[in-house]
Amino acid sequence: MAEIIQHMNTDHKDVLILLAREFARIEAQEAAMTAVDRLGFQVRLKTQDDVPGARIAFLREVSNPAEARKVLMEMVQQARQRWASVYFSSDPSDRDPIPSLLVARTYPRWL
């Protein structure tokens, strides 16, 4: 699954930041996937104060890179939907601050 790590770190750093925010509850400015296995993946994060690592579990166990890709895409979709529903909530107290990288190149600015 090394190709997943290379692909995510090359093309989807913003997605890793989003996944860290949603599934690890860590606000990061930078993220890099360092390992992936059948149950999830490790990320190294750069926050304002620290450089922590985090383990993010997949939604379900995977057995090959194609399944890992599918689950990662589901996790991204879930994170984006949750972010949009919280940000566009009519109750301002529900809103999280918007990290600037969440409106990056991989999806529309309005989502």
Beta strands, then each sheet from edge to edge (+ up, - down):
strand 1: 30-37
strand 2: 40-46
strand 3: 53-57
sheet 1: 1+ 2- 3+
end
